[in-house]
Amino acid sequence: MKDEDSRYEAVRSRDARFDGVFFFAVETTGIYCRPSCPAVPPKRHNVRFFATAAAAQGSGFRACRRCRPDTVPGSAEWNVRADVTGRAMRLIADGVVDREGVAGLAARLGYSARQVQRQLTAELGAGPVALARTQRAHTARVLLQTTGLPVTEIAFASGFNSVRQFNDTIREVYAATPTELRAATGRDRAARRAEPGAGIPLRLAHRGPYQAAALFDQLAREAVPGVEEVTGAPGARAYRRTLRLPYGTGIAAVRERAHCAGPRGGTHPGGWLEARLRLTDPRDLTTAVQRLRRLFDLDADPYAVDERLGGDPRLAPLVVARPGLRSPGAVDPLEPAVRALAGTERAGELVRRYGKPLDAPHGALTHLFPEPAVLAEAEPGGPLGALATALADGTVRLDPGADRHTAEQALLALPGMDPDTVATLRVRALGDPDVAPPGACLPDTWRPWRSYAVRHLRVAGERIP
């Protein structure tokens, strides 16, 4: 939605379909909001529109305390786009700027830091530092309001270089000091400290309807013993898994919600999945959250997907039956590759033999998934060893910012790598929404959502053309 008059109509009607797609700011109040903000819509001449929250903050606006624009799902555009901007946004969301700086981001993209700065600023109204800074502020707010960590520790855990920078940013973004922001939860530090080991509670937001049952069904079928488990009855299941993260390890738990689909034929503003993260190092919060969002496909735009696919005679009844069906991703690109090449049972054996044991088991969770370098050394032969070696030495890149076409060509060049596995990795590891299985004859009218079309057919048990 590029036309400003159309954007204003979305604001005037409080249309939640566009939360995260754009933000609007009100010049008379100095506040920026999500389109669905419940406040009285401002007059058109007082409104400015921004592609990102960082751009609104850079223009001097602070986040609305009523609609909390920092909690919206990410824009689906960044997952669809394969250009430099889309790749950069995926990497920034994964915390690359915080860990490696703008130079590291640029190196991953294959451009100079100046080129990346210029391109992002021109298109989004904010450069990589400003975009990462907005993300840090959101991470800080979560830690302030859900943990008992001292403010100084939160400052550095959120990625800030100094306490002063942290304080200035929180005041600028939220118009409150860190202490005031923490007090706004109504929970004092003693209450937060009374929950040792409970982890960080989160609401992972999504837009529109969400078919949780189909996704949890797939996760249950694929669960690798020792690394993943799905427990509970359908409609109230819990998915738990271990996470290998840049600074440490984590245990994630995400709960199924039985009523995420909304009424058939109507609009559904969205919702969230309840999650809890236990991290050995709080600096990993941003990365852990983003990897869960990719696994559960929480930044998708179900309205755009269902509108396109629902216009096809064959897919229309499937879309009506399962509005908001998601195409799951992965938290570690090696996992779907091992499952595709060796199967789930063999993946479990590799975990037991080569995965790093947790310091203390969490129920059935006992190991981290093996690192590529460890697996490459332990299993040097065959397609799996070749892939692990390529991931370990960087010959193949399957991180969020990888160029999808380049990655596909590199994968196909590996010995024993077949097109079906490569297509699977484009969908699961690279999050490509428009993948057709090799040999399938899918109509162009299903573009750019062929991954979702195939998912509909498979969930319904229908043949892929």
C-alpha positions in Angstrom: 0.0 0.0 0.0 2.0 2.9 -1.3 -0.7 5.6 -1.9 -1.0 7.8 1.2 -4.7 8.4 0.8 -5.2 4.6 0.9 -3.0 4.4 3.9 -5.1 7.1 5.6 -8.2 5.1 4.9 -6.6 2.1 6.6 -5.9 4.3 9.6 -9.3 5.8 9.7 -10.9 2.4 9.6 -8.4 1.0 12.1 -7.5 -1.8 9.7 -5.2 -4.3 11.5 -4.3 -5.9 8.2 -1.7 -3.2 7.8 -0.1 -3.3 11.3 3.6 -3.6 10.7 3.2 -2.9 7.0 3.5 0.9 7.7 3.3 3.3 10.6 1.7 6.7 10.9 2.7 9.6 13.1 0.6 12.6 14.3 2.4 15.9 14.1 0.2 17.6 16.8 1.0 14.9 19.4 4.5 13.8 18.4 3.4 10.1 18.6 3.6 7.4 16.1 1.2 4.4 16.0 0.1 1.2 14.2 -2.8 1.6 11.7 -5.2 -0.2 14.1 -4.6 2.2 17.0 -7.9 2.5 18.9 -7.4 6.2 19.5 -9.6 8.7 17.6 -8.2 8.9 14.1 -6.3 12.2 13.5 -7.1 14.6 10.8 -5.4 13.8 7.4 -3.3 17.0 7.3 -1.7 16.1 10.6 -0.6 12.6 9.6 2.7 11.4 8.2 3.5 7.9 7.1 6.6 5.8 7.6 7.8 2.5 6.3 9.5 1.6 9.6 9.3 2.5 13.2 12.9 3.6 13.0 12.0 6.2 10.4 9.3 7.6 12.6 11.6 7.7 15.6 14.3 9.4 13.5 11.8 12.1 12.7 11.3 12.8 16.3 8.1 10.8 17.1 7.8 8.5 20.1 5.9 5.2 20.4 2.2 5.3 21.3 1.6 3.8 24.8 -1.9 2.8 23.8 -1.3 0.7 20.7 2.3 -0.3 21.3 3.5 -0.1 17.7 6.8 -1.9 18.6 4.9 -5.1 19.2 3.4 -5.6 15.7 4.4 -8.4 13.4 7.2 -7.7 11.0 6.3 -6.7 7.5 5.8 -9.7 5.2 7.5 -7.7 2.4 10.9 -8.4 3.8 10.4 -12.2 3.6 9.0 -12.0 0.1 11.7 -9.7 -1.4 14.9 -11.2 -2.5 16.7 -7.9 -3.1 19.3 -6.2 -1.0 16.7 -4.4 1.2 14.8 -7.5 2.0 17.9 -9.5 2.8 19.3 -6.6 4.9 16.0 -6.4 6.9 16.1 -10.1 7.6 19.7 -9.9 8.8 19.1 -6.9 11.0 16.1 -8.7 12.6 18.4 -11.6 13.4 20.7 -9.2 15.3 23.6 -9.1 12.8 24.2 -5.3 13.2 24.4 -5.7 17.0 26.9 -8.6 16.7 29.0 -7.6 13.7 28.2 -3.9 13.0 27.3 -2.3 9.8 30.5 -3.6 8.2 29.5 -7.2 9.0 26.0 -6.6 7.6 27.5 -5.1 4.4 30.0 -8.0 4.0 27.2 -10.5 4.2 25.2 -8.7 1.5 28.3 -8.2 -0.7 28.1 -4.4 -0.8 30.0 -1.6 0.9 28.7 -0.2 4.1 28.1 3.1 2.4 26.0 1.5 -0.3 23.9 -0.4 2.3 23.4 2.8 4.3 22.4 4.8 1.2 19.9 2.2 -0.1 18.2 1.5 3.2 17.9 5.2 4.0 16.5 6.0 0.6 13.9 3.3 0.7 13.0 3.0 4.4 13.9 6.4 5.8 16.4 4.9 8.2 19.8 3.3 8.0 20.9 0.0 9.5 22.1 1.6 12.8 18.7 3.3 13.3 16.8 0.1 12.4 18.9 -1.9 14.9 18.5 0.7 17.5 14.7 0.5 17.3 15.0 -3.3 17.7 17.3 -2.9 20.8 14.7 -0.6 22.4 12.0 -3.2 21.9 14.3 -5.9 23.4 15.1 -3.6 26.4 11.4 -3.0 27.0 10.7 -6.8 27.1 13.5 -7.4 29.5 12.5 -4.5 31.7 8.9 -5.6 32.0 9.4 -9.4 32.2 12.6 -10.0 34.1 14.3 -8.9 37.4 17.6 -8.2 35.7 19.2 -5.0 36.9 18.8 -2.1 34.5 22.6 -1.9 33.8 22.6 -5.6 32.7 19.6 -5.0 30.5 21.3 -2.1 28.8 24.2 -4.3 27.6 22.0 -7.4 27.0 19.9 -5.3 24.7 22.9 -4.4 22.6 23.6 -0.9 23.8 27.2 0.2 24.1 26.7 2.3 27.2 24.1 2.9 29.9 23.8 6.5 28.9 23.0 5.5 25.3 20.4 3.0 26.7 18.8 5.6 28.9 18.6 8.2 26.1 17.1 5.8 23.7 14.4 4.5 26.1 13.4 8.1 26.9 13.3 9.1 23.2 11.3 6.0 22.1 8.9 5.6 25.0 9.0 9.0 26.7 9.8 7.3 30.0 12.9 6.3 31.9 13.8 2.6 32.1 12.6 2.6 35.8 9.3 4.2 34.8 8.9 1.7 32.0 9.5 -1.2 34.3 7.0 0.2 36.9 4.3 0.5 34.3 3.8 -3.3 34.4 2.5 -3.2 37.9 5.0 -6.0 38.9 7.8 -5.1 41.3 11.3 -6.5 41.1 10.6 -8.8 44.1 7.8 -10.5 42.1 10.0 -10.9 39.1 12.8 -12.4 41.2 10.3 -14.9 42.7 10.3 -16.8 39.5 13.8 -18.1 39.1 14.3 -20.2 36.0 10.8 -19.4 34.7 12.2 -17.7 31.6 11.0 -14.7 29.7 7.3 -14.7 28.8 6.5 -13.5 25.3 3.6 -12.9 23.0 4.6 -13.6 19.4 2.3 -11.5 17.4 0.9 -12.5 14.0 -1.5 -10.7 11.6 -4.8 -12.2 10.5 -6.0 -15.8 10.9 -3.5 -18.4 11.9 -3.9 -22.2 11.4 -2.0 -23.3 14.5 -3.3 -26.9 14.3 -1.7 -27.7 10.9 1.6 -26.2 11.9 1.8 -28.0 15.3 0.8 -31.2 13.4 3.8 -30.8 11.2 6.2 -30.0 14.0 5.0 -33.1 15.9 5.7 -35.3 12.9 9.1 -33.9 12.4 10.3 -33.5 16.0 13.9 -34.7 16.4 14.2 -36.5 19.7 16.5 -34.7 22.2 16.1 -31.4 20.4 12.3 -31.0 20.0 9.1 -32.3 21.5 5.4 -31.6 21.2 3.2 -32.5 24.2 -0.4 -32.1 25.1 -3.8 -32.6 23.4 -4.6 -31.0 20.0 -5.7 -27.4 20.5 -3.6 -27.0 23.6 -0.2 -28.4 22.6 3.2 -27.1 23.6 6.2 -27.2 21.3 9.5 -27.1 23.1 13.0 -27.1 21.7 16.6 -26.3 22.3 18.3 -23.4 20.6 22.0 -22.8 19.7 22.5 -19.0 19.8 25.3 -16.6 19.2 26.1 -16.0 22.8 24.8 -19.1 24.5 21.9 -21.6 24.4 18.2 -21.4 25.0 15.1 -23.5 25.7 11.9 -22.2 23.9 8.3 -23.2 24.6 5.5 -22.1 22.3 1.8 -22.9 23.0 -0.8 -23.7 20.4 -3.9 -21.6 20.5 -7.1 -23.3 19.4 -8.9 -20.2 18.2 -6.4 -18.4 15.9 -8.4 -18.7 12.7 -11.2 -16.3 13.3 -14.6 -16.5 11.7 -14.7 -17.8 8.2 -15.5 -15.3 5.6 -14.7 -12.4 7.9 -11.6 -10.4 8.7 -9.5 -11.2 11.7 -7.2 -8.6 13.2 -4.6 -11.1 14.4 -3.4 -12.4 17.6 -0.3 -14.1 19.1 1.2 -17.3 20.3 2.2 -17.6 23.9 5.9 -18.3 24.3 8.6 -18.6 27.0 12.3 -18.4 26.5 15.0 -19.6 28.9 18.4 -18.1 27.9 21.8 -18.6 29.3 22.7 -15.1 28.0 20.0 -12.4 27.6 21.9 -10.9 24.7 20.4 -13.7 22.6 16.8 -12.6 23.1 16.4 -10.7 19.8 17.9 -13.5 17.8 15.9 -16.2 19.6 12.6 -14.4 19.0 13.3 -13.9 15.4 14.2 -17.5 14.8 10.9 -18.6 16.4 9.1 -16.1 14.2 10.7 -17.7 11.1 9.9 -21.2 12.3 6.2 -20.4 12.9 6.0 -18.0 9.9 4.6 -15.3 12.0 5.4 -12.3 9.7 3.4 -13.7 6.8 0.5 -11.7 5.3 -2.4 -14.2 5.2 -4.7 -11.6 3.6 -2.4 -11.3 0.5 -1.9 -15.1 0.3 -5.5 -16.0 0.7 -6.7 -13.4 -1.7 -4.5 -14.6 -4.5 -4.9 -18.4 -3.9 -8.6 -18.1 -3.0 -9.2 -16.9 -6.6 -8.2 -20.2 -8.0 -11.0 -22.8 -8.5 -8.9 -25.7 -7.2 -7.5 -23.8 -4.1 -10.5 -21.8 -3.2 -12.2 -24.5 -1.0 -8.9 -25.2 0.7 -8.3 -21.6 1.5 -11.9 -21.4 2.9 -11.3 -24.5 5.0 -7.9 -23.2 6.3 -7.6 -19.4 6.2 -4.2 -18.2 7.3 -2.4 -21.5 6.7 1.4 -20.9 7.3 4.5 -22.2 5.6 6.9 -23.1 8.5 10.6 -22.3 8.4 13.5 -23.4 10.5 15.6 -22.1 13.4 18.7 -23.9 12.1 19.1 -24.5 8.3 20.9 -27.8 8.9 17.9 -29.3 10.6 15.6 -29.5 7.6 18.5 -30.6 5.4 19.3 -33.6 7.7 15.6 -34.5 7.9 15.3 -34.3 4.1 18.5 -36.3 3.4 18.5 -38.8 6.3 15.1 -38.8 7.9 13.9 -37.9 11.4 15.1 -41.2 13.0 18.6 -40.8 11.6 18.6 -37.1 12.7 17.9 -38.3 16.2 20.8 -40.6 16.1 23.1 -37.8 14.9 21.9 -35.6 17.8 22.7 -38.3 20.4 26.2 -38.9 18.9 27.3 -35.5 17.9 25.0 -32.9 19.5 26.3 -30.9 22.4 24.5 -32.1 25.7 22.8 -29.4 27.7 24.3 -28.7 31.1 21.0 -29.9 32.6 18.3 -31.7 30.6 14.9 -30.0 30.4 12.5 -33.0 30.4 13.0 -34.8 27.1 15.2 -32.0 25.8 18.8 -33.1 26.2 21.0 -31.8 23.3 21.6 -29.0 20.9 21.4 -29.9 17.2 25.0 -30.7 15.9 27.0 -27.8 14.5 27.9 -28.1 10.8 31.6 -28.3 11.5 31.1 -31.1 14.0 28.9 -33.0 11.6 31.2 -32.5 8.7 34.1 -34.0 10.7 32.1 -36.9 12.0 30.2 -37.8 8.8 32.6 -36.8 6.0 31.1 -38.9 3.3 27.9 -38.6 1.3 25.5 -35.7 0.6 25.0 -34.9 4.3 28.7 -34.6 4.9 29.2 -32.5 1.8 26.4 -30.1 2.9 27.7 -29.9 6.4 31.2 -29.1 5.1 29.9 -26.5 2.7 27.9 -24.8 5.5 30.9 -24.9 7.9 33.3 -23.3 5.4 30.9 -20.8 3.9 30.7 -22.3 0.5 26.9 -22.5 1.0 25.1 -19.8 3.0 21.6 -20.4 4.3 21.3 -17.6 6.8 18.4 -15.1 6.6 20.3 -12.7 4.4 21.5 -15.3 1.8 20.7 -14.7 -1.8 18.2 -17.4 -2.6 19.3 -18.0 -6.2 23.0 -18.1 -5.3 22.2 -20.5 -2.5 20.2 -22.8 -4.8 23.0 -23.0 -7.3 25.6 -23.7 -4.6 23.4 -26.5 -3.2 22.9 -28.1 -6.6 26.7 -28.1 -7.1 27.2 -30.3 -4.1 27.6 -34.1 -4.7 24.4 -36.1 -4.2 22.2 -33.0 -3.6 18.9 -33.6 -5.5 16.4 -30.9 -6.6 13.7 -32.0 -4.2 16.0 -31.4 -1.2 17.1 -28.0 -2.6 13.4 -27.0 -3.0 12.7 -28.0 0.5 15.6 -25.9 1.8 14.5 -22.9 -0.2 11.2 -23.1 1.6 12.3 -24.1 5.1 15.8 -22.6 5.5 15.5 -19.6 3.3 11.8 -18.8 3.8 11.1 -18.5 0.1 7.3 -18.1 -0.3 7.3 -18.9 -4.0 8.8 -22.4 -4.5 7.4 -25.0 -6.8 8.5 -28.7 -6.3 10.7 -29.9 -9.2 8.6 -31.3 -12.0 5.4 -29.7 -10.7 3.3 -27.7 -13.2 1.9 -24.9 -11.0 0.1 -22.0 -12.7 1.7 -18.6 -12.7 -1.5 -17.2 -11.1 -0.3 -18.8 -7.8 2.8 -16.6 -7.8 4.3 -15.2 -5.6 2.7 -17.7 -3.1 3.4 -21.1 -4.6 5.0 -22.4 -1.3 1.7 -21.7 0.4 -0.3 -23.3 -2.5 1.7 -26.5 -2.2 1.3 -26.4 1.6 -2.5 -26.2 1.1 -2.5 -29.2 -1.2 -0.3 -31.3 1.1 -2.3 -30.5 4.2 -5.5 -31.5 2.4 -3.9 -34.7 1.1 -4.3 -33.7 -2.5 -2.1 -34.4 -5.4 0.4 -31.7 -6.6 -0.1 -31.0 -10.3 
